[in-house]
Amino acid sequence: MHIRKIRKALEGIKEYVPGKNIEEAASRYGIDERDIIKLSSNENPYPPSRRVIEAIKSSAGKINFYPDPNTKKLYEVISGYTGLPEENVFVGAGVDGVLDTLMRVFIEAGEEVIIPIPTFSYYEITSIVHGAIPLFLKMDDNFSIFSDEILKKADREKAKMTIICSPNNPTGNIFPKKELIKILDAFDGIVLLDEAYAEFSNYTYIDLVDQYDNLIVLRTLSKAFGIAGMRVGYALLPEWIKKACLKVATPFSIGYLSIEAAYASLNDLEYLRCVVDKIKKGRRYLEDNIPFKTFPSEANFVLVDVSPLESSFVMEELMKKGLIVRDCSSFRGIGKNFIRISVGREEDNRRVVDALKEIFEELH
Ligand SMILES: *Cc1c(COP(=O)(O)O)cnc(C)c1O
């Protein structure tokens, strides 16, 4: 009977907890779905550009064919956007899909992955699934972490990979470039830098990709480009790693329509600029007007410390008012007093600030 069992390594994994969704909130509190604002998954609050919608419509009749995941035109346009040659680009089914491919490429059972926390929880899940052991390093009270702490862990024989998220989810801060360079210079293993939110930030370190043999930068079209539903992400990486990725990636992992949508959205940078501008203004508004302590963010969300209240309580109170935010207590290492609010449209941001003010005033 022992054969009919899931792998032992999976026993320690907690299911990925996504932000709550609209249906759930509507049925729990009897609110009309149209009155509910979802600010829990760092999605783009604006619909994709018209060019993306047109591209999807006009290619819908061809989905009887398999997609070509290495389609030249997508690699060309990513290369143009990032300034790196196609040999340094690898595309996959979202950052999540690219992460899985990289784990398949690098992890031997029992090797260690260094993960500063709190951070995006899928790093832990995919590491364990691929037989690695996550080594967690807690950030300080300002969510900083320094290269010497990471390098101390990286000195272990089995340390294979370090994952840095910058801007970090759910805290919003960036990892300093100086610190990253110290790690790249001293660490023999692989450094994964997740820049899923780079477009909202004044910082990106993709210029380091062609200087280091062990740096991989992850990017996505799910956040600033606003096509989360299409599942497209990419890595900027040394050519030797790209070659290995092509060997092990799931064939046809990105759908036909996703490829067309990605191509169209990377060709509409004016739309991107316009959306990013509005979101940065909204972020500023949230940071300035939320009555609780907020943390400066370089991403499209703001972390809020709702102490002395608990995050689950505040999330529930907001949900009663039709506002879905992320209770961060499921993030390892952050505790019970933080919520994360994705920046919405102007009217959404106003609603969430007003609601938080009411909760704050009741406290005092
Ligand atoms: C949202 C998010 C992702 C997921 O990106 P996909 O391309 O949609 O898979 C990756 N990393 C971080 C840090 C994120 O917050």
PDBQT file of the ligand as one rigid body, heavy atoms in Angstrom, charges set to zero:
ROOT
HETATM    1  C1  LIG A 401       2.669  37.845  -8.811  1.00  0.00    +0.000 C 
HETATM    2  C2  LIG A 401       4.029  37.339  -8.584  1.00  0.00    +0.000 A 
HETATM    3  C3  LIG A 401       4.582  36.382  -9.422  1.00  0.00    +0.000 A 
HETATM    4  C4  LIG A 401       3.717  35.608 -10.367  1.00  0.00    +0.000 C 
HETATM    5  O1  LIG A 401       3.946  35.924 -11.627  1.00  0.00    +0.000 OA
HETATM    6  P1  LIG A 401       3.235  35.102 -12.778  1.00  0.00    +0.000 P 
HETATM    7  O2  LIG A 401       4.043  35.514 -13.947  1.00  0.00    +0.000 OA
HETATM    8  O3  LIG A 401       1.823  35.550 -12.827  1.00  0.00    +0.000 OA
HETATM    9  O4  LIG A 401       3.387  33.634 -12.468  1.00  0.00    +0.000 OA
HETATM   10  C5  LIG A 401       5.916  36.071  -9.304  1.00  0.00    +0.000 A 
HETATM   11  N1  LIG A 401       6.667  36.610  -8.331  1.00  0.00    +0.000 NA
HETATM   12  C6  LIG A 401       6.140  37.492  -7.478  1.00  0.00    +0.000 A 
HETATM   13  C7  LIG A 401       6.995  38.053  -6.414  1.00  0.00    +0.000 C 
HETATM   14  C8  LIG A 401       4.814  37.859  -7.569  1.00  0.00    +0.000 A 
HETATM   15  O5  LIG A 401       4.297  38.683  -6.659  1.00  0.00    +0.000 OA
ENDROOT
TORSDOF 0
